[in-house]
Amino acid sequence: MKNLKNVILLSVITGFCFSSAYAQNACSNAALNKPATAVSSYSIEIPSRAVDGDVNTNWCTPGFEGWIQVDLQNQLSVDSLKLHVNQFSPGNTIHEIKISDDMENWILVDTLSGFTFEHQILTVNFHPALSNVRGVMINTISSNSWVAWYEIEVYASSPKPTIIQNGDMLTSSSTINNQWYFNGNAIPDATSQSYTVNGHGDYQVGVSNEYGCESKSEILTITDITLGINEMALMNVKMYPNPANDHILIEGVTKGKIEVLNLQGQVIGCVNIADQKTSVNLSDLSGGVYSIKITTRDGSVVKKLLKQ
């Protein structure tokens, strides 16, 4: 349990709220139909009924205290729980939340206490997510009714990815399940581990796990970048005026192409370079921010342009 203890000591539980309305998660419940055991059960109200995805069935133990635990069958990073209350009489309750990495040794991570009632949903959020969690236990130590739960839901996140930049190449720390984003929007078909930058702006990568839960990297902002094998030559490229009205001039290269890209990274204009100084017509563009990508045999440089 050493790793798990270290994680818990560094973790801060940032949210515990009471809700009387069911809120859908963007990802699926990791506890759904997983093995569940309990201190005891009343009649047919067995532990599996608390993880069957049906809020009309429940587990119950004939007593005012008791526990139920769920085996997630894999070690996951857990970032939230949803507990659907089955409580005959409203009143004050105390519930301990414990986790385990081996289903044998358990560590207390939170205690929920307060006034609860039938069909309430207790939501607990963990930031950062608790790592290496295989088992989740809800241990009720005080209740004014027999202990029961309609449903226990566990939501697991992927580890937060990081981005490594090498020139115009961005690489995710995850080898699988990547989705690249540009200015907050998913880039179509950009699901490989690496992505080639084609304009300035904000880049992120999201990584999803088997439950459809996605974690996103920190935002990487790309401004003016030089991309190529002869960066010294590209550093001499000039673009002016900036801000611009109807035209800009590109100076410092004699052969190549100039591309105009919008904030989505789409190429909306292209001009071939044939002279030391090339004019680019911007009269058809509306005011806003664009990227100018200048490509030569030495590589590429991307510059930010404000069109007035």
N, C-alpha and C positions, 0 to 999 in steps of 0.2 A: 504493500500500500504506500510505499514511500513516494512515488511519483504523484499519486492522487492527493496525498496530503500537501505536497508542495503546491499543487495547483489550487487547492482550496484555500490555503493561507493567502494566496495572491488574489483570490477572487473577491469581488464585491457584489452582493446581491442588490441590484439597482431598482428592482420593482416588485412589489407584491400588491395586487389589487383585487378587490371583490367586484364581480360582475354578475348581473342577472340575465345577460343575453349571451347567446353562443356566438363566438367570434371565430371565423374560419382562418386558419393559417395558410400561408402561401405554399407551405410544404406539408408533407404527410406525417402522420403520427407514427413515431418509431416504436411505440409500445403496442401498436395494433396487432392483436392475435399472437402476442408473444407469451411464453409461459409465465404464469402468475401463481403465487402461493400465498397463504395467509395463516394467521394464528389459528383460525377456525372458521367455519362457515355455518350459516343457518339454512337448513333445508336445501333447496336447489339454488340458492343464491351463492354460487361458488365463485372463486377468484377470477376465473376466465371471463365472467360476465362484466368485469370492470375494464376489460381490454378488448371487447368484441366490436367496438365501434357503434354500439347501439345504446343511446342514452335512455332508453326505456327499460333496460335490464340493469341489474346491479349485483354487487357483492355485499354481503352483510355478515357480521359476526354477532352472536347474541351476548353483547356486553357493552359497557360504556368506555372501554378502551380496547385497543387491538391494532395489529399491523397487517399490511398487505404489501407484497413486493413483486416487482416485474423484472424478469430476466431479458434484457435487450439482445442477448446472444452475441453481441459484438461490443467492443469498447468504442464509445462514441463521444463526441463533444456536445454536451447538452446545454442549450441556452434558454430553454423555457419549459414549464409544466403547466398543464391545465387540469384542474381537479373539479369534477362535477359532483356537487354535494347531494347526497341522499340523507335527509335529516328529518325525522318525524316531527320533532318539535324544535322551533327556532330557539337559539340560545348561544351562550359562549362555548367555544371549543378550543382545544389546543392540539395542533398536529405537528409532528416532527418530520422533516424531510431528510432522509439519509441516502447516501450513494455508496456504491462499492465497485471495485474493479475486478472482483473475483467471486462475488455472490457469497462470500464468507465473512469478510471483514467490512464493517460499515462505519461511515463517518457522517456525523451530523453536519448539514450545511445550512439549515434554516429551521426556524420554529414559527409556525403561523398561529396566531392567537387572536380571537376577536369574536364578534357576533356573527353567526352563520345561520343559513336557513335553506329550506328545500329548493332544489334546482338552481342554486347559486353556482357560479363558476369562480374558483380561486385560481388566479394566474400568478405565476412566479417567474421572473426573468433573471438571468444570470449574465453579468458582464464583468470580465470576459467569460466565455462559455467554460463550463467545467469539463475538463478533458479526462479521457480514459474511464468513462462511466459505462459500466456494463449493467449494473443493477440500480433500481430506484425503489426505495421503501417509503411508504407513508405510515407513520406510527402515531396513532391517536392516543394521547395520554389523558384526555379529558373530554367528555361529551355528555350532553343531557339526553341523548338518544342512543340506541344501539348504533355501533359504528358501521357505516355503509358508504359506498361510493358508486355512483352510476357509471362513471368512466374516469380512467386515469390516462392522460395523454402526455407523451414525452416528445419534445421537438429537438432535433439534433442538427447542428450546423456543420458545415465544412470548415476546416482550418482556414483562417484568413490568408489569402494568397499575397505574394509580393511581386513587384515588377522589376526586372533587371533591364536596363537600357544599354544598348551598344549601338551608337550611331542612330540609324533609323529603325533598328530592330528592337522590339519589345518582347521580352520572354517572361512567361508566367512561371512561378515556383511550382505549379502543379502540372503534371504531365498529361492529365486527363480532365475531361468535363469543364473545359474553359469556354467562356463567352466574353469577347472583348467589347468595350463600350467607348463611344466617342461623344463627349459633351453630354453624358447621361443617357444616351440612346444606344441600344444594342446594334452592333455593326453586323449586317447580314452575312451569314456564312463565315464569320470570323470566330472559329471555334478551335483553332489549333493552339499549340502551346506558345507559338511565336506569332507576332503580328508586325507588319511593316508600316511604319508611320507614313502617311501621305498628306499631312497637313498639321498646322499648329492647333492646339486646343487641349482639352482635358481627356486623358485616357485612363481607363480602369479595366481590370479583368475580374470577372466573377467566376467562381468555381462552385458547382453543384454536387451534392452527394446523392446517394441512392434514394433518398426520400424527397428529392426535389428542392432541398433547402440550399440557397445560394449565399455565399459570403463574398463580399467584394473587397478588392484591394484599396489602399489609399489612392487618391487621385494623383496622377502624374501629369503635370502641365508642360506641354511642349510649346516653346515659343520659336525663336529663330534657331534653326539647327543646320549644321553642316554635315552632309552625308556623302562620304566618298573616300577614294583612295588617295586623292591629292587635295587635302583640305587647305593647304596654303594657297593654291590657285583659286579655290572657291571663295576664300576670304576676301578676295579683291572684287567680288561681284557687288555692285551697288544698285539700289532701287530707289527712285525718287520721282516726284515728291511723295511724301507720306505724312499726313493724310493726302489723298488725291481726289480729283474731281472726275474728269473724263479720260485722262491718259496718265500712264506712268512710263518711265524710261528705265530700261535695264542696261547696265553698263559693266564692262569688264570681261565679257565672253564674246566669242565670235562664231560659235557653232553649238547648236543644241536646240532645246525647246523650252518654252515657258508655259506653265499650266496655271490656271486660276481655279482654286478650289473653294467651295462653300464651307460652312461650319459643320456639315455632315461628312466632309471629306470627299465630296463628289467633284469631279472635274467638270467645270462649266465653261471653260474656254481654253484654247491652246494656240500658241504662236510659235513659229519656227524662228530661231535666231540666225540671222544671216549677216550681221554687221556688228561692229564694236559697240554700237548703241542701238537698242531695239525699242520701239514704241509699242505699248499695249493699250488698245482701246477699251475703256471701261464704261463707255457711255450707256450701254444697255444694262448695266448692273444697278440695282437699288443700293441705297446707302447701307453700310454695315461693315462687318469685319470679314476679311477673306484671307486665304493663304496663297502666296505666290511661290510655286515650286519651279526652280530653275535647274534643268538637268543638262549636264555636259558629259564629255567623255571622262572627266575627272570625278564625276559623282553628281550629287544634287545638294542644293541648299533651299531651305524653306523659310520664307520671310512673311511676317504678319503685315497686312495692309488694311488701313481704314479708308473706306470709300465714303466720301461725303455726298 
